[in-house]
């Protein structure tokens, strides 16, 4: 749901009633991942998507019915081969959809959901945990958790459950993760097992491009397309200009290693070193390979790569650290133009992020969509 937060936040501000259908679980070759959502307001306006088109019509009707009934509903959609016009996923996957009405008269739900939408729309980190299955009286209940540990909402007369969910949601938020959480009867402390969907909304991940060269401009555009907040860093002011990089969120004129030492990075940050100049590369990579980032790639020929590795060894970079370096940067696409090279680099970043192999899907027996990870199960709470 938080993937369409900006528009839904406007709907809340306008006082609209709406129902939101959210993907809570997927199996097989499902087109959208948990958290993807479609919303329908009382006038029939729809935004978002849960299946890329396969079951949108049926989900739309579920939203209209939920608005009328005022009750949440969980529905499963799977592959249908008996009738070409039957409701089903033609891609062969299975998706579970939670439909939740968000009406002005139900402040227990609207207040928490509204706060979560406002946070996500403004780029603030927050996690929203909602009951997917469990006791009927808890269906539709939600908790909003912030990075500082504060929270809104809850599950009524179940303070132990509140504490468990807040703790787990905080961990999901710290990892920027959206997934389901299964809690056994002992763990839930509410007399029955239950399943929650925890959606994390976090600021966009960072892409830092070092080296204001012609290839960098295309990579900046690709990074923005993939949803990164992109910074270009170069020590040469004549090259690092807004005119050359109009799509960059930030342009920094500073020695790369000095900038990297002072800026914030995390486990989602990708570092692309395009300078292929030893006086920049070596001190920069010496630091970069020791940081807890998602990706470190460096441009250069194979000869440059071998020479750079030797220089890095000479300054104390170990073999395990060198193994993290993606060099020469990018996948083997036969790329030549800056735009093609940007696609090559972006493809390697996506493959690393999603666990892809980078091989052609034609003739392969690997999954098209890689799982984000299994549901987490909690049996008991100490």
Long-range contacts (C-beta under 8 A, 24 or more apart in sequence): 1-35, 1-37, 1-39, 1-113, 1-116, 1-117, 1-128, 1-199, 2-35, 2-37, 2-116, 2-117, 2-120, 2-128, 2-199, 2-200, 2-201, 3-35, 3-36, 3-37, 3-48, 4-37, 4-39, 4-47, 4-48, 5-116, 5-117, 5-120, 5-121, 5-201, 6-120, 6-121, 7-39, 7-47, 7-48, 8-39, 8-47, 8-117, 8-121, 9-114, 9-117, 9-118, 9-120, 9-121, 11-39, 11-41, 12-102, 12-110, 12-113, 12-114, 12-117, 12-118, 15-104, 16-41, 16-42, 16-43, 17-41, 17-42, 17-67, 17-101, 17-102, 17-103, 17-104, 18-42, 18-63, 18-67, 18-101, 18-102, 19-62, 19-63, 19-64, 19-66, 19-67, 19-99, 19-100, 19-101, 19-102, 20-63, 20-99, 20-100, 20-102, 21-50, 21-59, 21-62, 21-63, 21-97, 21-98, 21-99, 21-100, 22-50, 22-97, 22-98, 22-99, 22-100, 22-130, 22-197, 22-199, 23-50, 23-95, 23-96, 23-97, 24-74, 24-96, 24-97, 24-98, 24-132, 24-180, 24-195, 24-197, 25-95, 25-96, 25-180, 25-375, 26-93, 26-94, 26-95, 26-96, 26-369, 26-371, 27-93, 27-94, 27-95, 28-79, 28-91, 28-92, 28-93, 28-94, 29-91, 29-92, 29-93, 29-367, 29-368, 29-369, 30-89, 30-91, 30-93, 30-94, 30-95, 30-369, 31-89, 31-91, 31-93, 31-369, 32-95, 33-178, 33-369, 33-372, 34-178, 34-179, 34-180, 34-197, 34-199, 34-372, 35-178, 35-197, 35-199, 38-63, 39-63, 40-64, 40-67, 42-67, 50-95, 50-97, 51-77, 51-89, 51-95, 54-88, 54-89, 54-90, 54-91, 55-87, 55-88, 55-89, 55-95, 55-97, 57-87, 58-87, 59-97, 59-99, 62-97, 62-99, 63-99, 66-99, 66-100, 66-101, 67-101, 67-103, 69-101, 70-101, 70-103, 70-106, 71-101, 71-139, 71-140, 72-98, 72-99, 72-100, 72-101, 72-139, 72-140, 73-98, 73-99, 74-98, 74-99, 74-132, 74-133, 75-99, 93-369, 96-132, 98-130, 98-132, 98-197, 100-130, 100-140, 101-140, 108-141, 108-153, 109-140, 109-141, 109-142, 111-152, 111-153, 112-142, 112-143, 112-144, 112-152, 112-153, 113-142, 115-144, 115-152, 116-142, 116-144, 116-199, 116-201, 119-144, 119-146, 119-201, 120-201, 123-203, 123-204, 124-201, 124-203, 125-173, 125-200, 125-201, 125-202, 125-203, 126-173, 126-200, 126-201, 127-169, 127-170, 127-172, 127-173, 127-198, 127-199, 127-200, 127-201, 128-169, 128-198, 128-199, 128-201, 129-165, 129-168, 129-169, 129-181, 129-196, 129-197, 129-198, 129-199, 130-196, 130-197, 130-199, 131-155, 131-194, 131-195, 131-196, 132-180, 132-194, 132-195, 132-196, 132-197, 133-194, 133-195, 134-188, 134-190, 134-192, 134-193, 134-194, 134-195, 135-190, 135-191, 135-192, 135-194, 138-190, 138-194, 143-169, 145-169, 145-170, 145-173, 147-173, 147-174, 155-190, 158-188, 158-189, 158-190, 160-189, 160-381, 161-188, 161-189, 161-190, 164-188, 164-189, 164-378, 164-381, 165-196, 168-198, 168-376, 168-378, 169-198, 172-198, 172-200, 173-200, 173-202, 175-200, 175-267, 176-200, 176-202, 176-205, 176-268, 177-372, 177-373, 178-372, 179-372, 179-373, 179-375, 179-376, 180-375, 180-376, 181-375, 181-376, 181-377, 181-378, 182-375, 182-376, 182-377, 182-378, 183-377, 183-378, 184-377, 184-378, 184-379, 184-380, 186-379, 186-380, 186-381, 187-378, 187-379, 187-380, 187-381, 189-381, 195-375, 203-229, 204-228, 204-229, 205-229, 205-266, 205-268, 205-269, 205-270, 205-294, 206-230, 206-231, 206-265, 206-266, 206-268, 206-269, 206-270, 207-231, 207-269, 207-270, 207-272, 208-233, 208-260, 208-263, 208-265, 208-269, 208-270, 208-271, 208-272, 209-233, 209-248, 209-272, 209-274, 210-234, 210-256, 210-260, 210-271, 210-272, 210-273, 210-274, 210-275, 210-280, 210-284, 211-256, 211-273, 211-274, 211-275, 211-276, 211-277, 211-280, 211-299, 212-236, 212-239, 212-240, 212-241, 212-244, 212-245, 212-251, 213-239, 213-274, 213-275, 214-338, 215-274, 215-299, 215-338, 215-341, 215-342, 216-245, 216-274, 217-244, 217-245, 217-247, 217-338, 218-337, 218-338, 218-339, 218-341, 218-342, 219-272, 219-274, 219-338, 219-341, 219-342, 219-345, 219-346, 220-245, 220-247, 220-248, 221-247, 221-342, 222-342, 222-343, 222-345, 222-346, 223-346, 224-249, 225-346, 226-346, 226-349, 226-350, 228-270, 231-263, 233-259, 233-260, 234-275, 235-280, 255-280, 256-280, 256-283, 256-284, 257-283, 257-284, 257-286, 257-287, 260-284, 260-287, 260-288, 260-291, 261-287, 265-291, 265-292, 265-293, 266-292, 266-293, 267-292, 267-293, 267-294, 268-294, 269-293, 269-294, 269-295, 270-294, 270-295, 270-296, 270-297, 270-349, 271-295, 271-296, 271-297, 272-297, 272-299, 272-329, 272-345, 273-297, 273-298, 273-299, 273-329, 274-298, 274-299, 274-329, 275-299, 276-300, 276-304, 278-307, 278-308, 278-311, 281-308, 282-308, 282-311, 282-312, 282-315, 283-315, 285-312, 285-317, 285-325, 286-312, 286-315, 286-316, 286-317, 289-317, 289-321, 289-322, 289-324, 289-325, 290-321, 294-349, 294-352, 294-353, 295-326, 295-348, 295-349, 295-352, 295-353, 296-324, 296-325, 296-326, 297-325, 297-326, 297-327, 297-329, 297-330, 297-345, 297-348, 297-349, 298-325, 298-326, 298-327, 298-328, 298-329, 299-327, 299-328, 299-329, 300-327, 300-328, 300-329, 301-328, 302-328, 304-328, 326-352, 331-358
